[in-house]
């Protein structure tokens, strides 16, 4: 199931990106990839690991190379799903394809879930069977046994625990006051319509309790992943982790991130625990009692509860630990988490070895095949142990800002030398929440008097348009517009490029916006002038029947620009020079035509593939 879910996420990611390549990375796009490739032309594959840089070997430009790489990822995902051949070879192809586009993706492919997908995909290469069919060499290690599940559990632990820690370590007042959900529903990048109802109908006390529940799931429950004799605790933790992701899916559009996290949670249901026999049941109950008791101790040390203080507030939760105490707690928790992970890995290696040599497939094998099984096993143990050691470095440094003393220098040097491959990273989502939602509105005009707004496909603009459900698709321009609104156009130079492309009436870029609402703004031609205004957006309350959003004008984001603007002449000349330097060959035109024909049918194709794949999966199981 894990491999099926991961392959599905790959298909989501490649398909979503493929439809946006011309507008984002084309020769007339917002961030032309050919311009980037020319700047790094002298770099080696080791320092710049992207297949896109080899486009000249096939007599195509870099944009076409991105098209082909994404198509390879889509086709490979489809074939893997339909054939159920989840092998190291297929995951290697998917991983190198996605790494290639992330490396050249610039700001539009710099999200944590892009790196997370690469790390999960790298682990899949290690733990997936090498052959598509069961062989004697693979048979003892074919299933997602504890040894193969460990790196996934460890990654899930790092992801969830770090996401909880950064919320409080950032000293964000909304997290410390447990009022984050009073703002989160309308300030998140692309909320859903369900978020509007949660914002309006959830009482403050319930929102605070939900914040506590989130912190409990992220800070306390990850330690249950490694409890010996505690399969039930692991299952409870996994179910609650999945429920949290499902709630987030309903209230916000976070692309494929939540689905990828759910795939990681599958590792918690491997059905394995230490078999200590009936004679040691007391030990099992003692360990479970210690785990549950210590969890409750830390909950009561961090949080304070008041029940039924009033009818309006059945429960009140507050954080009572000081910021200094919190930092000391984090340092201790990170230290003990690493020790717990190391002890679990060591015991898992020993137990897996014992179980392997007891399997009938191993005992009945010839000496040669036994040797191959041992080589496979030792290789797996070595790689997993090495990967565990390396991942400690970003995990501890990001949360404690200290160098992990237990890691040998050669391991640290290896991490620094290979970090560009994104096989591991530090994580931490929603560290700080904004209490306002600044929104950039692009406006065009023909006479500097009458201004009309450009509508994007998904981000807020039209006050009456309901928030959409679009995950696992990620409209990457809409997402970056959210981040750009938190800064200035000087910090986001691509905003100027986007504006110039609109003034130049570039179709590929306009396709990233809402074509149906924008095509008649100026009679089918481009505006002469363009500007960007900044507004504060907020959900309307339940008394408002017409609109989903309300807004207040804050000021100017980007001053009025036009194609003959004196200060932009050099910039326009630079864009034209870069464009003229890109040769459009016959094969490039073919790739572009294929893109135009495939994209309108891509959604239908994905639906058919998933229906067939689900049928085959359940039939096989």
Secondary structure, 3 states (H helix, E strand, C coil): CHHHHHHHHHHHHHHHHHCCHHHHHCCCCCCCHHHHHHHCCCCCCCCCCCHHHHHHHHCCCHHHHHHHHHHHHHHHHHHHHHHCCCEHHHHHHHHHHHHHHHHHCHHHHCCHHHHHHHHHHHHHHHHCECCCCCCHHHHCCCCCCHHHHHHHHHHHHHHHHHHHHHHHHCCCHHHHCCCCHHHHHHHCCCECHHHHHHHHHCCHHHHHHHHHHHHHHHHCHHHHHHCCCCHHHHHHHHHHHHHHHHHHHHHECCCCHHHHHHHHHHHHHCCCCCCCCHHHHHHHHHHHHHHHHHHHHHHHHHEEEEEEEECCEEEEEEECCCHHHHHHHHHHHHHHHHHHHHHHHHHHHHHHHHHHHHCHHHHCCCHHHHHHHHHHHHHHHHHHHHHHHHHHHHHHHHHHCCCCCCCCHHHHHHHHHHHHHCCCCCCCCCCCCCCCCEEEEEEEECCCCCCEECCECCCCCCCCCCCCCCCCCCCHHHHHHHHHCCCCCCCCCHHHHHHHHHHCCCHHHHCCECHHHHCCCCCCCCCCEEEEEEEEEEECCCCCCCCCEEEEEEEEEEEEECCCCHHHHHHHHHHHHHHHCCCCCHHHHHHHHHHHHHHHHHHHHHHHHHHHHHHHHHHHC
